[in-house]
Amino acid sequence: MNIRQAKEYIRDSAKIYLKKDEYGEYRIPVVRQRPLFLLGAPGIGKTAIMEQVAQELGIALVSYSMTHHTRQSALGLPFIRHRVYGGKETDISEYTMSEIIASVYDVMEESGIREGILFLDEINCVSETLAPSMLQFLQYKTFGRHQVPEGWVIVTAGNPPEYNKSVREFDVVTMDRLRVLEVEEDFEAWKAYALEKGLHNAVTNFLDLKKEYFYRIETTVSGRSYVTARGWEDLSTALSLYEEEGLPADETLVEQYLRNERVVKEFTAYYDLYRKYKRDYQVEGILAGEAGEETVRKASAAPFDERLSLLGMLIDRIQNDIREAMENAAYLSDLAALLKAVRAAAGRGQEVLSVLKMQEEGRRKLMESREKASSLSDQDRRKHRAVLRFLQEAQKELQLAGRVEGAEAFGLLKTRFDARTAALRGETEETKARLHALFCFVERAFADGNEMLILVTELTVNVSSARFIAMFGCPDYQRHNEELMLSERQGGIREELAKLEL
């Protein structure tokens, strides 16, 4: 399975393991909750999907790499305890709590979240002294005498032996206590993630053209050569920051993330072309509806890789606009619910300023709780910060105006909120106009070519753009989507007729 399928399987399994009956007992007893074991090559996103699952389910996450643990840190240290058995005094050895289990309790105490995922990476690389204890842990969820708290799902991961010399092959007894998910690299699954995260367009465009370079691990005369999904994502972040600072992103930079000489040279050459296309075509001008005939002719006559790169740049830019609009819509929706609570409190005679302070404090605690539980997504973090900024600015405005309670105070809040809502409407209309300009340009430059199919497909599969179109509409998208679906149906009918020899 690919990494996206693995994520869905883990999320569904966590839901099942955390399902309770009417008495509050887990439907599947803890001892029967088999740990999941992700077995796959390094750098394909195993750790990243654990964060996503925790964020989507609203539960905590504690992660550990087992290669860093000795028997003492995982099981705890021995100490002498004085006990009495059958009237006779004796000294016995006990063990302090495992560092791993103690971390679970720490997160529960700090975040207030009682359920979560304990993710143990590189579990098949444990030290020789710790290996015998792993069987007990996998079956009974205990390290030494201390058990993982109820409500915590165990997920483990490891690399196949061909990727890691430290791997210890699990025997049948151990494997029989795991639910094994063999995960393979898959570009299309990663691309969907990359588009939603807003990774650098040069990376996704290049890999669209050179899918075989997405993931490579080879042994050459010079040693190990590798390119991983993790490397592409980290390179994407570096490219974006280098561009912001006006720094040159050259082959020396690229080879720090991609350890394959051929891939480095080809990507660096493509990146130089990409930057040239960006200058030549003036992407912002096209999206503003200002594409002249010369630009249209140039795009129409361009070779396939240049057309694909241009289209990718245009889609990437409009997707950024859409993503920002949708995040603002989510923030204002959250803020609207909060202001309703403020209005209700003001109606009961509470001081508006004090209610805003309480709302700010509650929002901060929520953020801190999610942060400590490692279950706060980047998108939610930005939303919470936007709400906090509104609350802080509103409190300053009320204090300066000398109005801290009553209808007048709430009126100031509503005026500020209405201004934000109006700004979002303007932003949405501008984004719709830019989206219309994009469709017009693709129609003029590429007519009935595959470019229109690519544009419609990318807008469909991206979560943000699909939601934006559903909420605010896009006649161009609807029209071309229907035309393409009709064409597909006609093609299918022709194929069926050909089979029947009619």
Buried (B, 14 or more C-beta within 10 A) or exposed (E): BBBBBBBEBBBEBBEEBBEEEEEEEBEBEBEEBBBBBBBBBBBBBBBBBBBBBBBEBEBBBBBBBBBEBEBBBBBBBEEEEEEEEEEEEEEEEEBBBBBBBBBBBEBBEBBBBEBBBBBBBBBBBBBEEBBEBBBBBBBEBBBBEBBBBBBBBBBBBBBBEEBBEEBBEBEEEBEEBBBEBEBBBBBEBBBBBBBBBBBBBBBBBBBBBBEEBBBBBEEEEEEEBBBBBBBBBBBBBBBBEBBEEEEEBEBEBBBEBBBBEEBBEBBBEBBEBBEEBBEBBBBEBBBEEEBEEEBBEBBBEBEEBBBBBBBBBBBBBBBBBBBBBBBBBBBBEBBEEBBEEBBEBBEEEBBBBEBBBBBBEEBEEBBBBBBBBBBBBEBBEBBBEBBBEBBEEBBEBBEEEEBBBEEEBBEBBBEBBEEBBEEBEEBBEBBBEBBBBBBBBBBBBBEEEEBBBBBBEBBEBBEBBBBBBEEBEBEBBEEBBEEBEEEEEEEEEEEEEEEEEE
